[in-house]
Amino acid sequence: MIDKYGNYALTHCTMTEYDAATDADVTISSVPCVLLGIYINAVLSAHAVNVMDAASNKIILPASMAAGTKIDCHSAEFATSLIINSNDSATGKIVFFWRAL
């Protein structure tokens, strides 16, 4: 169900923490989902982080993003999957708030 602002009316969501020091792509959701928000837990290193739907970049989190940064993703739909890709030398921690469709 969609609320009057065009966002999915959700009663709950899943929180998944991603460690940018992981050298491989990380699948947050392997099914279609909505991305509600992003929170930077620990400052990102001098490397961008790609938020992808399958192999397509949807959001690029800039290098050196500060801890405590909040991003409202307005219930952005990911049609296939939600995958995170970062440089093999990257560091930082990011929390993704999402819900499967």
ABEGO torsion letter per residue (X at the ends): XBBAAGBBBBABBBBBBBBAABABBBBABABBBBBABBBBABBBBABBBBBBBEABBABBBBBGBBBGBBBBAGGBBBAABBBBBBBAABBEBBBBBBBBX
